[in-house]
Amino acid sequence: MRRGRFQVRVSAGKDPSTGERIVLVDSVPIEKPGNERSERAAMKEAEKLRTLMLAEADSLRVARTKSTVGALLDRWLPQHEVDPTTRMNYESQIRNYIKPNLGDVPLVLLVRDASERLETFYARLRRCRDLCSGKPFVEVHSDEGPHDCDKAGCRRHVCKPYAASSVRQIHAILSGSLSAAVRWGWIAYNPMPGVKPPGKKRPQPRPPSPQQMARIAEAAWAESSEWGLYVWLSAITGARRGEVTALQWDDVDLTTGVLRLDANYVRTADGMILKDTKTHQMRRVSIDAPTVELLRKHNEDCQDQLAVLGLPLRDDHWIFSARPDLSKPRDPGAITRRYSRLAARLAIDTQLKQLRHYSATELLTAGVDLRTVAGRLGHGDGTTTLRHYAAWVGAADQEAARRIGDSMPSLPVRGEAT
């Protein structure tokens, strides 16, 4: 008995991460300390509590470690195999959202109340990425001391929901790290299957129309032939921005009209790097004769540009480069910003990634089969393509129905002899 309470202590073995002994501790209050009847009643409750705690420890329904969520992530991420871009995103999520809000939470508590704790956390992020209280406040005061915020132009907080896809990435990080904790013997089971992440919104791509695409291409060519070719090639091939940026002259066969897409130029925590494609597979994409001629003309321009420096054009030179010697690819981020400025000037609501959507939708509505379109886009199979472009698959399917109907023999008129 201690301070009017019966304390219950149960050993739950050793912490596999630290080697320390884990002791589950709880207590039962005595209604009237010193009163025999009250103490006897409290002792019975303490015995019941001890039985429950023993069962809890024996069945390993609680975490068997004193480690925190933050300590687990510090141990898990360095050994987790993932590509550099994804690692950079994981590090950002852990640094900005997971550790500040969950880093100090013991695993024993997270395992016990994962659903309630995490679903509440996800809901708050979906309401406001800054996890504000919901009450209005001023983020930045432009003047010090007493003043009128409206006259001073102080910046008031505006809630910005965190994207569902980003919250799902947080869910994936926690799920992966807790799975590792189970393998390492830190916890008995992974509670994440019982936690509901935000639902996935059905993709609704909004590519530019053919008329808008014509205006975009024309405006890009007016700026420079290289910029016009980049926009043109992105729309023709449906390749990702980093894949087009990573093209070298060795990747282009001007005789057969085939592009080899086997690299992706991306930003990581260590700077820009050249890596394999998002699906880790090389693919070849055919291009039409006019596009081949545009590439051939750009090849001649590159030769002229290097001739001024007294250099020959080599196969490993980059097709799109901001350097006079073509020794480094263009920054994909700068390309995205340039395209946004171009679209804004034309008053067209579109983004660079929607050139990929444009390519896919035009092919599907033209009746090109799903498998071919998926191969050009670099999708592993048609499932991803179908999920993103179901509306245009439907349009192509209607055209297929019309064609098969037109090919059928005429039906006899009812009442005529057969």
Secondary structure as UniProt FT lines:
FT   TURN            3..4
FT   STRAND          5..14
FT   TURN            16..18
FT   STRAND          21..29
FT   TURN            33..34
FT   HELIX           36..58
FT   TURN            59..60
FT   HELIX           69..79
FT   HELIX           84..93
FT   HELIX           94..98
FT   HELIX           99..102
FT   TURN            103..104
FT   HELIX           107..127
FT   TURN            129..130
FT   STRAND          138..140
FT   HELIX           149..152
FT   STRAND          155..156
FT   HELIX           164..183
FT   TURN            184..185
FT   HELIX           192..194
FT   HELIX           210..223
FT   HELIX           225..237
FT   HELIX           241..245
FT   HELIX           249..251
FT   STRAND          252..253
FT   TURN            254..257
FT   STRAND          258..261
FT   STRAND          264..268
FT   TURN            269..270
FT   STRAND          271..275
FT   TURN            278..279
FT   STRAND          283..286
FT   HELIX           289..308
FT   TURN            309..310
FT   TURN            315..316
FT   TURN            324..325
FT   HELIX           332..345
FT   TURN            346..347
FT   TURN            352..353
FT   HELIX           354..365
FT   TURN            366..367
FT   HELIX           370..377
FT   HELIX           382..388
FT   HELIX           390..407
FT   TURN            414..415
//
